[in-house]
Amino acid sequence: MKWLIFIYAIVILTIGAHAKSPSGGYAPGHVKCPSKKNLLREAKSISSDENKWLKERQKKTNQALINYLDNANLTDFDAKEFFEKNTSLSVNIGLAFSGGGYRAMLVGAGQLAALDNRTENADSEGLGGILQSSSYISALSGGAWLVGSLAMQEWPSVQDVVMHNPNDLWNLTITRQLVNQTSIFGLGIPLLTANLSEALTHLNHWQDADGKGIGYDLKSKNEAGFNTTLTDAWARALAYQLSTEGKDEYGSSATFSDIRNKKSFANHEMPFPILNALARQPDSIVYDENSTIIEFNPYEMGSFDSSVNSFIDIKYLGTNVRNGVPVNGTCVEGFDNAGYIIGTSSSLFNQFLNTLACDDCTTLNFLLKPIVKRVLTKLSRSYEDVALYKPNPFRNSEYATPGKLVKNESLYLIDGGLGGQTIPLATMMTKERAMDTVFAFDNDAWSNGSSLVATYARQFSEHGKSQICPYVPDEQNFLYQNLTARPTFFGCDASNLTDLVKDGVVPPVVIYIANRPFEYMTNTSTFKMTYTDKEKKAMIQNGFDTATRANMTLDEEWAACVGCAVIRREQERRGIEQSDQCKKCFKNYCWNGDRVIFDRTYYTPFNFTMTGKTNKSMDVDTLRDPYLLTGVSSLLKKRDINEVSMHLSTEDDDDYTEKIVPIINP
């Protein structure tokens, strides 16, 4: 049963009205190749399509940023004049949402709502307009469920999805679980015997009344000549759970390249979406910070890492190529199924052999451990625990460093956060994209800054030749200096970053915002598979709080301080001195570079104050009335939150202890 929990959960897909797979379903189909003879390019820049789209998007982000800066009440600053003095100016803002299952999706949804000027009162009580001012948005795993879901559905506001939801989206209640609860006890034998095919029949919608369903979809893909793995079943299960039925069976034929034709994307009304995955070497289950990072965007799939150093047109994934040239003159479309791409970003089944059944692992008892190890080993050896991209789109790429990854006929991808970078900064913070400011939302259960530390370290590796990242402290200093309990700016002064500049591109200012409680304990387990409606809204509400400093109650100038960070790089380029207001903001929020040297491991206090942490208990009787989104707060009253279980994990997700704790003092 524990194994099935591994098929943990969530998001996405499409309305289903514009299906693009030539088969009309989940299976890819053969098509005539495009006029260009080579589908591959070298990763020495962003694509011409991305560049063209970005220029049009920036026409809208500029005006949106002017509006935001005006609303933020920056003193001694004229936003319109700032842009008019340089007509070619475009401040490049990015948003990065971490992984972490439903937790990351829901907390991230609240944070996204706080940045969206379509959210009621977000202009006055949040950072409304930052979303409209952003050029890029990246995500992985649970964050990819959030971003992918919205991108495939014409980019609705979170408020519309949660409060005005005619299609029952994001229903995470027990009735919508992935596993059929009526046959749960029948899972024992197939799991004990590692019979994956039989185990998968216990998924909801494996076979619907009309004969279609997940099993039908996987069979059709196999019959079309493409092998399937556990990730295919996972991806289709997610689509059934959190997408609308539409005309194509819950997005069975919707592709990620369909985003190009979505009105919200074609009209540049949303940021440019990027999803991350990690490549696993053939004949290995090892993954780490040096594993190749693969990105998916509406135009391409590829990597700036030297091991691949190539991008291919995502629309033609599944085409048998050598160095980008179709082998037999025919191409494939429909392999880039939207659910499959999003499922790939969250395919962490490979992790379980390393974290549950290893010799030193203690999560399972001595009786269960060998059984689980046998099941997982069988899955791994047969490559069932990965997302399979066969044929390998980068096979024999002339741009890649020679190695197994590009010589193998198959490409094996896994969850984008398994290499330690759970916040997808590596694909956004590249010299090719030249970001000015990046919001890094760390929605781990117990955030400790380790993802940002990993991103910083990777820029010095061969694979990180394109990455740029400002200086950050180690994990212990993140905790000791309370950098996870309140927002923190990194890279505030470009003059201190000269050793990190690559090809003239300075690392961006990073606005780091970590998951923490204000009105609800949102450090739920990554493997928590169900949320009641009250729990879901409480998670979203607390996410809103983390992004807005509790609706500006902790700092009424928070929106202005964010504005100061956003314009900082352009001010430095022009030699403009900061205003006194911005200097004060930077004094309050910028990491000053201090590092404390510890002679032993620092154990952070486990409860939160408004601005830090404490070992004292938190008093539920003084809970503030919730005030997140107008609409959410009208449904989620104080008494509702008190009725919801609040979890405080004292260990990591894989082996955590639940403890009922009160909410924090106001």
N, C-alpha and C positions, 0 to 999 in steps of 0.2 A: 504494500500500500504506500509505503514511503516513496517507492520509485515513482508512483503516479503523481505524487506531490511535485515531483521534479518537473512535470509538465505544468508548471505554475502559470502564469498568465497574462494575457490581455492584448490587445487592442486591435482593432483597426478595420478599417477599410472603407469602402466606397459606397456611394449611393447606388452604383451599379447601372446607371443609365447610359454610360458611354463605354461599354466593354470593348477592349481592343485586341484580345487574343484572336488570331485568325480561326482557331478551332471553335470559338464561341463558348469555351469553357476553360477549365483549369489547365488543360493540356496545351503545350506550345504547338505551333504549326509552321509548316514550311512556306516561304514566300520568296518572291523575286528579290534579289539583292539590290541595294541602292546603287546609284551611278558611281559613287566613290568606290574605288577598288580596295582600299584598305580601311578597315573599321577601327584601327588602332592609331594612337598618336603618342608622342613622347610627353611626359609629365613635366614640361619645363615652364608651363604657365597654365592659367585657367583656360578653358575652351573658348573658342570664338562665340559659341552660343551663350555661354554663361556671361561672358564679357558684354555682349550686346544686351542681354536681358538686364544685367546689373546697371548699365547706364540708364536704361528706362526706369528701373526701380528707383534709382537715386534721384530722379526728378521728383518723385513723390516723397522719398524719405527726407529730402532737404526741407520741404515745406512742413512736413510733419514735425521735424526737429525744431524748426523755428517756432511752431505753435507750442511745442512742449516747453521750450526754454522760456517763452513768454509766460506760460502758465506757472512755471516753477519759481517765478519772481527772483531771478538773479539780479543782484544789485550791480550798478555800474557796468551794465552789459546790454547792448542792443543786438538782439539775435538777427533781425533782418539786415542790419548794417554789416554784421559779421559775415553773412553769406554774400551780400552784394559786393563787398570789397574784393571778393574772389569768386567770380562767376563759375569757375571750374571746380569749386570746392565741393567735396562730398565727404562728410564724416562717416566712416565705415564702422557700423555697429553690428555686433554679432551676439546671439543668444545661444547658450549651450546648456542642454538639459541632461542630467545624468541618468544612469540606469538605476534599477532597484525595484522591479516588479510593479505591482499596483501602487505601492507606496510612492514610487518615483513618478508614476503617471498622474496620480491624484494631487500630490503636493505640487508637482510641476504645473498642473492645470491651474491651481490657485495662483502660483507665481506668474504664469502667463496672463491670467485674467487681470492681475495687478498692473501689467504693462500695457493693457489693451484699452484704448480710449472708447471702445464700444461697451465696456463694462460700466454699468451705472455707478457714478461717483468716483470712478478711478482717476479722473482728472484732479479732483479736489482731495481725495483721500488715498491716492495711490500714485503710481508712475505712469498713468494713462498717456499713451502717445509714444512711449519707448518702443513698443512693438511695431507701430507704424513707421518709426524712424529707423528700424533695423534692416540691414541688407541681407543678413544670413541668420539661419536658425539651424543648429545641429543637435542631434540626439542619438542615443543608443539604448537598446534594451527597453526598459519600461518607459524611458523618455521618448523612444522611437514610437511606442504605441500611441502616445499623446500626439506627437507631431505628425506621424503618419496618418492617424485617424482624421485629424483636422484637414490635412493637405488633400486627402482623397475625397473629402466631403465639401469642397469649395470654401474651406477656411472659415467656418462659423466661429462665433465667439464662444468661449467656455461657458459664459452665462447662458447663452442660448441652448447649448447642449444640455446643461445641468437643469436649468429652470424651465425651459420651454421646449421640451424634448418630445416631439410627436412620434419619433421613431424608436423610442426605448433604447437609445444609445447609452453606453457606459453603465449598463445594468449589471452590477457585480454581485447580486444577491445569490443565495444558495440555489435558487431555482434555475440559475443560468450557469452553473458550474460546467466545466469542460467534461467532467466524468459523469456518466449516467449513474445516479445514486441508487437506482432500483436494482442494479446488478453489481454493486460494489464488491460484494463478497465473492462473486465469481472471478474476480481478478487474481485471486491467490495463486491458482495453479499456473496460469500463463506467466505470471511474474516469477514464480519459483523456477519454472523451466525455461525462462528467457525466451518465451514464445511471443515475440513482439507483435506479430500479425494478429494473434488472438487477443492480446491485451488491448490493442487499438480498437477492437470492435466494441469496447466498453465506453468509448467516447460518445458523448451526445452528438446526434446528427451523423453517426457513422453510416447509417442507412435510413433515409427518410421514407415516408409512405409512398412517395412517387418513384422510389427506386434510386434516387440520387442521394448525394450526401458526401461525406468526407471519403469514404471507401470508394465511391464511384469516381471522385475526382482523382484520387491517387492511381486508380486502375487506368483511367484514361491517359494520364501522363506516362505511365509505364508502357501502355500500348502504343503511344506515339514515339517510343524509342528513348525515353528519358527515365533514368533510375530515380527512385524516390527514397527518402530517409525519414527518420522520426521528425525532422524539421518540417517536412511537407504536411504531415498530420497536425503538427503543432500550429502551423500557420493557418491551415484551413479551420481548425477548431477556434482560433482567435477570431477569425472573420465571422463565424456563426455567432459567436458570443457577443460581439460588440459592433456589428455593422447592421445595416438595414437589409432586408431581404432583396429588394429591388427586383429587376427582371433577369438577373444572371446568378441567382442562387448565392446571395451574400458575397458578391464580388468575386465569384470564381474566375471570371475572365478579365477583371480589371488589372491593369498593369501599372507599374510605377512610372513608366514613361507617359502614361495617360495624363499625368500632372501637367505636362506641357500644354495640353488642350483645356485644362480647367480654366474657367473664366478668371478666378481669383489669381491664378499664376500668369495667365496670358496678359491680363491687365495690370500686372505688377502690384497687386493689392496685398501680397503676403511676402515674407522674407524667402530667400532662396533656401530650400530645405536640403540638408545633408544628413544621411544616416550612416552610422559606423558599424563595421564588423571586424573581426580579427581572422587572419589566415593561420591555419594549422599546417605545419610541415607534414608531407607524406610520411608514413611509417613512424609517426610520433604522436603522443598525446600531450606533449609539452607546450605550454604557452607562457609567455612572460612579457616584460616591457619591451623586449626586442622583437616580438612577433609583428609581422606586417599588418598595418592598419589599412583596411579597404573601405572606401567610401562609395555611397550610392547617392546620386542626385538625379534630377529629372532628365538630364542629358547623358550622363556618363556613369560608368563604374570604373574604379581604378584606385591608384595610390601614388603619392609623391615619394613613398619609401623607395630606397634604391633597389630593393629586391624585386620590385615590380616596375616602378618608374614609368607607368603607362596608364592610359585611359582608353576605354572602348565605348562605343555607342551602346548605351544600356538597352535600347530598343531591340538590338540584335543579339542579346545574350542567348546562348544555346546554339549559336552558329558554330560549326566546326571550322576553326581558323588556325593558321600557322603564321605567326608574326602579323596577325591582323587580317590576313587575306583568306577569304572563304575557300575551303579546300576543293569543294566540288561545284562551286559556282552558285550554290543555293544558300539561302539564309533562313533563319528562324526568328519568329516573333512570338511573344506571349510567355517566354520563359521568365521574364521579369515581373511575374505576378506580384501585385502590390503586397498581398498578405505574405507571400514567400520572402520578399525583401525585408519586410518588417519582422517576420519570424526569424530570418537569418540573424538580424541584429540582436535577437534575444535568445539565440540557440545556445543555452549554457549546459546542455546535457553532458558535454565533454568534461565539465568541471567536476562532476560527481565522483568519477573514478579517482580523482586526485584529492578530493576533500572528504569523501565518506568511506572509501574502501582502501585507502593507503595503509601501509604498515603502521604508521604513527598516528593515524586518525582514531579519535575516541568517541565520535558521535554515535556509532552503532555498537551494540553489545557483541560479545564474542560469538554468539550463535547466529545473529543476523548478518554480521559483517561478511563472512565468506560467501553467503548466498547472494548478497547485493553485489559483492565484488565479481562473482561469476557472471551475473546478469550484465553488469556494466562493461566488463572485459569483452564479453561477446559482442555487445553493441559497438564498442570502440574498434575492435578488430575488423568488423564488417562495415565500418564507417557509417553506421546507422545513427551515431550521436552527433553528427555534424550536418551542416547545410551543404549539399553536394552541387557544385557547379561543374557539370560535365556536358560538353567539352570545356576544357580550361580556356577562358577567353584570353589569357595572357601567354598561352603556350608559344614558346620560341620567340618571345618578344625581343627584338634587337636592342631595346632600350633598357632592359632589366639586367641586373647583375646575375650572371649565370648561376643557377642553383636548382634544387629539386622543385621549388615552387613553380617555376615557369617551364620546367622540363616535363613535369608530370601531366598526364592527360586529363586529370581532374584537379579542381581547386576545392579545398575543404575550408569552409568558413564556420566560425563560432561566434558566440556573444561578444559584442564589441568592447565590453568592459573587463573581460577576463585577464587582460594584460596589465591591469592595475590602473589604467586611465578610465575610470568610470564616468568622468565628465568628458564629453567628446570635444576636446580642445585641439587635438593634434591635426585634424583635417581643416579646421577653421583658422587656427593660429599658425599659418604658413606664410612665408615671405611672398608667395604668389598671390595671396588674398589681401595682404597688407591691411590688417584690421587696425582701427584706432582704439576701440573700446570693446571688450568682450565681457558679457555677464556670464559668470560660471555658477550654475545652480547645482549644488552638491546635495542631492537628496538621498544620501546614505542613511541607514538607520542610526548609526553613531558616527557622524561626520568627523574626520580628524585631519582633513587637508591632504591625505595621502595621494589622492588623484592628482591634485595640482603639483605635488612634489614629484610624482612620476612624469608628468608632462614637462616640468622644468628639466629633469635629468635626461629625458630622452632626446632633447635637442642637441646634446653633445655626442650622440651615437651616430653610426653610419646611416641607420634608417631615418634618423631625425634631421637629416641635412637640410630639410626645408622648414622645419619647425622653429618657431621663436616663442620665447616665454620669459617674462620678467623674473627677477629673483624672488624666491619664496623661502620661508623657514622650513625646518623639518616638522614631522608630525607632532613631536612632543611640544615644540614651541607653538604650533597651531593651538594646541589645547591649553598650554600654560598661559599664553597671552590672550586667551578668550577670543581667538580669531574665528572660531566656529559658532560663537554665541551671538555675534553681531556681524554686520557686513564689514568687509575689509577690502581696501583698494591696494593693489600691487602694481608696481611699475609707475609710480606717480611722477617721477622725474626722469625724463629721457636722458639727461646728461649723465645719469648714473648707470646707464644701460649700454654704454658704448661697446663693451666686450661681448654683448649679446646680439649686436646688429648683424644682419645677414643681407648682403647685396643692397645695402643702404636702407633696409627696412627695419625700423625700430619695433621691438615688442610692444603690444598694445597695453593700455591700462586694463587690468583685470579687476572686475567688481565681483568679489567672491561672496556668495550668499549660501549659507548652509541650512539644512533642515534642522529645526529646533522647535520646542513647544512654546506657544503663547497661550492658546486656549484648548489645545488638544495634543496628546502625545502621539506624534506622527512617526515614531520610529518602529512601526510594525514590521514584521518579518517579510523578507522578500518572497517567502513561500506562503504567505497568507493569501488564500485563493478567493475568499469571498468578503464582501463588505456590504453591510446594510446601507440603506439610503442615508440614514443619519450619519453613519460612520464615513461614508463617501463624502458627504457635504462638509463634515467636520475636518476631514483631511484637506479638502480643497480650501476651506476657510483658513486653516492654519498656514497653508502655503501662501495665501494672500498676505497674511500677517508677516511672514518672514521677509517678503519682498518690499513691504511698505513700512517696516519698522512699527508694526502694530497701528496701521492707519495713521501714521505720522505722530502718534501720541508720544513716542519716545524721542522724536526729533522732528519738529515742525518744518525744519529746513532740509529734510532728507531729499525731497525732490530736487531742490536747488543743488545739493551736494552731488547728486547723480549727474545733474547737468554740468557741473564743474568738471567732473571726471570725463564726461563725453567729449567736451570741447578741448580738453587739455592738450592732446597731441597737435591739433591744428594751431592752438595758441603758441606752442613751442616752435612749430615750423615758421611762424611769423615773428617770433620774438616778442610776443605780447605778454606782459606781466599779469599774473592773476590778480583778481580783485581781493579785497580784504575778506569778503565773504567766502570766496573759494579757498583762500589760504587757511581760514578757520576750519572749513570742511576737511581739507586735506590733513590738517593737524589731528582732527578727530578720527578720520577713517583710514588714512594711509598707514601701511605697515612701515615702521621707521627703520627697519633693517636690523634691529636688535635680535640677538640669539642668546639664549641662556644655555650654558653647558651643564648637563645633568650627570651626576656620577652614578645614577641609577634610573630605572624607568619611572617616568612621571605618570602617576595615576590621577586622572582628572576627576573632580567631584562629579556626582552622577545626576544631580538636579540642577535646574536652571533658575537664575534670577532674571530680571528684565534685560540685563546687559552682560551677564556672566554666568558662572556656575557656583553651586554650593552643595554641601553635604546635608544641609537642613532640608526638612520636608517642605512641600508646597501646599498651600492652604486652599482647598476647593471652595470654602465658604465665601471667599472674596473674589470669586470668578467674575470677570467683567461680562456684561452682555455681549454676545457675539455681534460683530458689525461688518462682516466681510462684504459680500456682494448684496446689494439691495435685492431682495428676493430670496437669497439663501438665508439671510438673517431673519427674514420674516417667517421662514419655515423652520429654521433650526433655532429654537429658543433655548434659554439657559437650562431649563429642566430637561430638554432633549439631550444636551451634551452630557449632563450628569448621569443620564441613564445609559450612556455608551461606555463600554469597557475601554480603559485607557492603559496602554501597555508601556512598560519601561523595560527595555532589554538590558540585561546586565552582562550578557555575552554577545557574541556575534550572531548573525542570522541563523547559522546552521545549528546552533545549540544555545538557544536563548531562554532565559527565565522570564516568565510573565509576572508582573507585580502591579497591582492596582495602586495608582498614585494619584494624588490630587493635582489639579491644575495650578499653575503658577500665580503668585500674588500680582495684582495690578501695579 
